[in-house]
């Protein structure tokens, strides 16, 4: 149930409602004039209580905190050097893995030159094979943080295990939950206990409702600083692309939730020459930003080389994205 109170409601009245529902062992969330009561479809309000209520929505989605029914306004995630959401367009760029201090510094300079305000790079890597490069760990986090600071950028990096959360939190501005961990509920609960923004990737076989319900695990811990990432889904056709880029998920998610939605064209297509077209499509669909992989020598990359953009290709792409955004600004709502 979602209750919308009248403009004249006082904090004392809202508190009285909350106390009443808590006594029924119901979870209550408040946003402005709205109160969401989890697990309650109807209630016999007294005449006095009804006087304070403007509207009641009985049927609510299971992802109540993510829902626009509860939180109609767009959420904006504010970082030291970036804003994600609403009318802004945020670029996150960097190598798949932090390979060395010198390399991440060079890539940070390229990323920043192309308009990225957030530096990406993995220090802990979830790999399909146990024999593949697994990341530099804390050493990689230090290199990543230093490179970002030198270029006035924020940091996004993946956290793979709940035991890593305190360590990663020391170095990053955004904690990324990868596609493989989208339904790792222990990890979602752990990052939900922090107040560090979380970028949640859609799982390879996850529906849109699955993604939103996963975000609810984070929000239920008190952390509603959430970014959703469309990174492609696994379908029957994977001969030409790594995944199928569900570009329609961008406007669908924006209709359902107030969280910012960005795209990951690198993982969506898995081939460097297809990344830019996918990026343009995601931009035109209204995404609040993108996260892309770059590398100066993709053939030598320790992970995901085939989908990494070389610096010149990346810089050309970001210029075209900026031009597309300028064109979109003239479109009428």
Residue pairs with C-beta under 8 A, 6 or more apart in sequence:
1 36
1 37
1 40
1 41
1 42
1 43
1 56
1 57
1 58
1 60
2 34
2 35
2 36
2 37
2 56
2 57
2 60
2 64
2 69
2 70
3 17
3 34
3 35
3 36
3 37
3 53
3 55
3 56
4 33
4 34
4 53
4 54
4 55
4 56
4 57
5 13
5 14
5 33
5 34
5 35
5 52
5 53
5 54
6 33
6 52
6 53
6 54
7 33
7 54
8 52
9 33
9 52
13 52
14 30
14 35
17 28
17 35
17 49
17 52
18 28
18 30
18 35
21 28
21 37
21 40
22 28
24 40
26 37
26 38
26 39
26 40
27 37
27 38
27 39
27 220
28 35
28 36
28 37
28 38
29 35
29 36
29 38
29 64
29 65
29 70
30 36
31 70
31 71
33 54
34 70
34 71
36 60
36 64
36 65
36 70
37 43
38 64
41 58
41 59
42 58
45 53
57 69
60 67
60 69
60 70
61 67
61 69
61 209
61 212
61 256
62 209
62 213
62 216
63 209
63 212
63 213
63 215
63 216
63 257
64 70
64 216
65 71
65 216
65 219
65 220
65 224
66 212
66 215
66 216
66 219
66 226
66 256
66 257
66 258
66 259
67 212
67 256
67 257
68 255
68 256
68 257
68 258
71 258
72 258
73 258
74 85
74 86
74 258
74 260
75 85
75 224
75 225
75 226
75 258
75 259
75 260
76 83
76 84
76 85
76 86
76 88
76 260
77 83
77 84
77 85
77 174
77 197
77 225
77 226
77 227
77 260
79 118
79 154
79 173
79 174
79 197
80 154
80 173
81 117
81 118
81 152
81 153
81 154
82 90
82 117
82 118
82 154
82 173
83 90
84 90
84 197
84 227
84 260
84 262
84 288
84 289
85 227
85 259
85 260
85 288
86 260
86 288
88 288
88 289
89 283
89 287
89 288
89 289
89 321
89 325
90 117
90 118
90 262
90 288
90 289
91 111
91 114
91 115
91 116
91 117
91 118
91 289
91 290
91 291
91 292
91 318
91 321
92 116
92 117
92 118
92 119
92 120
92 156
92 262
92 289
92 290
92 291
92 292
93 107
93 110
93 111
93 114
93 116
93 118
93 119
93 120
93 291
93 292
93 293
93 294
93 314
94 104
94 107
94 108
94 111
94 116
94 119
94 120
94 121
94 144
94 293
94 294
95 103
95 104
95 107
95 120
95 121
95 293
95 294
95 295
95 301
95 308
96 121
96 122
96 125
96 293
96 295
96 301
96 302
96 303
96 304
96 308
97 121
97 122
97 123
97 125
97 133
97 135
97 136
97 140
97 301
97 302
97 303
97 304
98 104
98 121
98 122
98 123
98 135
98 136
98 140
98 141
98 143
98 144
99 136
99 301
99 302
100 143
101 143
101 146
101 147
103 296
104 119
104 121
104 140
104 143
104 144
104 147
105 143
105 146
105 147
105 150
106 296
107 119
107 121
107 147
107 294
107 295
107 296
108 119
108 147
108 148
108 150
108 151
108 153
109 151
110 294
110 296
110 311
110 314
110 315
111 119
111 120
111 151
111 153
111 294
111 314
112 119
112 151
112 152
112 153
113 315
114 314
114 315
114 317
114 318
115 318
115 322
116 153
116 318
117 153
117 154
118 153
118 154
118 155
118 156
118 173
118 174
118 291
119 144
119 147
119 148
119 151
119 153
119 154
119 155
119 156
120 156
120 157
120 176
120 291
120 293
121 140
121 144
121 155
121 157
122 135
122 140
122 157
122 158
122 303
123 135
123 136
123 137
123 138
123 139
123 140
123 141
123 144
123 157
123 158
123 168
124 134
124 135
124 137
124 140
124 158
124 159
124 160
124 161
124 164
124 168
125 132
125 133
125 134
125 135
125 158
125 303
126 158
126 160
126 178
126 180
126 181
127 133
127 134
127 303
132 303
133 302
133 303
136 143
138 167
141 157
141 167
141 168
141 170
141 171
141 172
142 171
144 155
144 157
144 171
144 172
145 155
145 171
145 172
147 153
148 154
148 155
154 173
154 174
155 171
155 172
155 173
155 174
156 172
156 173
156 174
156 175
156 176
156 199
156 291
157 168
157 171
157 172
157 174
157 175
157 176
158 175
158 176
158 177
158 178
159 165
159 168
159 175
159 176
159 177
159 187
159 191
160 178
160 181
160 187
161 187
162 186
162 187
162 189
162 190
165 175
165 187
165 190
165 191
165 194
168 175
169 175
169 194
169 196
172 196
173 196
173 197
174 196
174 197
174 198
174 199
174 227
175 191
175 194
175 196
175 197
175 198
175 199
176 198
176 199
176 201
176 229
177 184
177 187
177 188
177 191
177 198
177 199
177 200
177 201
178 201
179 201
179 202
179 203
179 204
179 206
179 231
179 267
180 203
180 204
181 187
182 200
182 201
182 202
182 203
182 206
182 210
182 211
182 214
183 203
183 206
183 210
183 214
185 217
188 214
188 217
188 218
189 217
189 218
189 220
189 221
191 198
191 218
191 221
191 223
192 198
192 217
192 218
192 219
192 220
192 221
192 222
192 223
193 221
193 222
193 223
194 223
195 222
195 223
195 225
196 223
196 225
197 225
197 226
197 227
198 218
198 223
198 225
198 226
198 227
199 226
199 227
199 228
199 229
199 262
199 291
200 211
200 214
200 215
200 218
200 226
200 227
200 228
200 229
201 229
201 231
201 264
202 208
202 210
202 211
202 228
202 229
202 230
202 231
202 233
202 246
202 249
203 210
203 211
203 214
204 232
204 233
204 234
204 243
205 233
205 234
206 214
206 233
208 249
208 252
208 253
208 256
211 228
211 253
212 253
212 256
212 257
215 226
215 228
215 257
215 259
218 224
218 226
219 226
226 259
227 259
227 260
227 261
227 262
227 288
228 253
228 257
228 259
228 260
228 261
228 262
229 261
229 262
229 263
229 264
229 291
230 245
230 246
230 247
230 249
230 250
230 253
230 261
230 262
230 263
230 264
230 268
230 282
230 287
231 243
231 263
231 264
231 267
231 268
232 241
232 242
232 243
232 244
232 245
232 246
232 264
232 267
232 268
232 269
233 243
233 244
233 246
234 243
234 244
235 243
235 244
237 244
238 244
241 268
241 269
241 270
241 271
241 274
242 267
242 268
242 269
242 270
242 271
242 307
243 267
243 268
243 269
243 270
244 268
245 263
245 265
245 268
245 269
245 278
245 281
245 282
247 263
247 278
247 281
247 282
247 285
248 285
249 261
250 261
250 263
250 282
250 285
250 286
250 287
251 285
251 286
253 259
253 261
254 261
254 286
260 288
260 289
261 287
261 288
262 282
262 287
262 288
262 289
262 290
262 291
263 278
263 279
263 282
263 283
263 285
263 287
263 289
263 290
263 291
264 290
264 291
264 292
265 274
265 275
265 276
265 278
265 279
265 282
265 290
265 292
266 275
266 291
266 292
266 293
266 304
266 307
266 308
266 309
267 307
268 278
269 275
269 278
269 307
270 306
270 307
271 306
271 307
272 298
272 306
272 307
272 308
272 309
272 310
272 313
275 292
275 307
275 309
275 317
276 309
276 313
276 316
276 317
276 320
279 290
279 292
279 317
279 321
280 320
280 321
280 324
282 290
283 290
283 321
283 324
283 325
283 328
284 324
284 328
290 321
292 309
292 314
292 317
293 304
293 307
293 308
293 309
294 308
294 309
294 310
294 311
294 314
295 301
295 305
295 308
295 309
295 310
296 310
296 311
298 305
298 306
298 308
298 310
299 305
301 308
309 317
